[in-house]
Amino acid sequence: MNNKVSILITSYKRLDYIKNLLESIQKNTKDIEYEIIVINSLPNFNVELDMFLKQQQSKKIIKLYNDNK
């Protein structure tokens, strides 16, 4: 049986938390197939978050943005 886990991360101006969380996920999920979905609720924060997520070079990370206007 091969299950995949989806990990949802919500974000609001806390790149430091996202960095720590992703590091912990990668460290502690060696034998688990997973995807990470990052939901950002602040449009102006997208550039900084995008730059960080691109550095991760992980195909397991999906980015979603919430345009609350």
PLY file of the C-alpha trace (Angstrom):
ply
format ascii 1.0
element vertex 69
property float x
property float y
property float z
element edge 68
property int vertex1
property int vertex2
end_header
0.00 0.00 0.00
1.50 3.29 -1.16
-0.26 6.30 0.35
0.66 9.90 -0.27
0.26 12.56 2.40
-0.64 16.16 1.59
0.75 18.73 4.00
-1.01 22.11 3.94
0.86 25.17 5.17
-0.90 28.50 5.52
1.24 31.60 5.54
0.92 35.24 6.47
4.22 37.15 6.55
6.14 34.38 8.31
8.84 33.14 6.00
10.96 32.17 9.02
8.24 29.73 10.14
7.91 28.29 6.66
11.66 27.72 6.45
11.75 25.92 9.80
8.67 23.89 8.99
9.96 22.74 5.58
13.30 21.79 7.09
11.55 19.74 9.76
9.26 18.04 7.23
12.18 17.08 5.00
14.18 15.81 7.96
11.37 13.72 9.47
9.63 12.26 6.43
12.30 10.13 4.84
10.07 7.09 4.32
6.82 8.90 3.55
5.61 9.99 0.14
4.26 13.52 0.48
3.49 16.81 -1.18
3.57 20.22 0.46
0.97 22.83 -0.43
1.85 26.36 0.67
-1.10 28.75 0.78
-0.06 32.37 0.98
-2.68 34.96 1.92
-0.60 38.08 1.33
-0.02 38.95 -2.36
2.91 41.33 -1.68
4.77 38.54 0.10
4.76 36.32 -2.99
8.15 37.47 -4.31
10.03 36.64 -1.14
8.21 33.33 -0.71
8.72 32.42 -4.39
12.46 33.05 -4.15
12.73 30.83 -1.09
10.64 27.99 -2.55
12.63 28.03 -5.81
15.81 27.55 -3.79
14.31 24.38 -2.31
14.28 22.75 -5.76
11.70 20.28 -4.59
9.02 18.90 -6.87
7.02 18.15 -3.76
6.10 21.80 -3.11
2.98 23.35 -4.62
2.30 27.07 -4.17
-1.16 28.57 -3.95
-2.05 32.19 -3.48
-5.18 33.63 -2.03
-6.13 37.00 -3.50
-8.32 38.50 -0.81
-9.09 41.90 -2.27
0 1
1 2
2 3
3 4
4 5
5 6
6 7
7 8
8 9
9 10
10 11
11 12
12 13
13 14
14 15
15 16
16 17
17 18
18 19
19 20
20 21
21 22
22 23
23 24
24 25
25 26
26 27
27 28
28 29
29 30
30 31
31 32
32 33
33 34
34 35
35 36
36 37
37 38
38 39
39 40
40 41
41 42
42 43
43 44
44 45
45 46
46 47
47 48
48 49
49 50
50 51
51 52
52 53
53 54
54 55
55 56
56 57
57 58
58 59
59 60
60 61
61 62
62 63
63 64
64 65
65 66
66 67
67 68
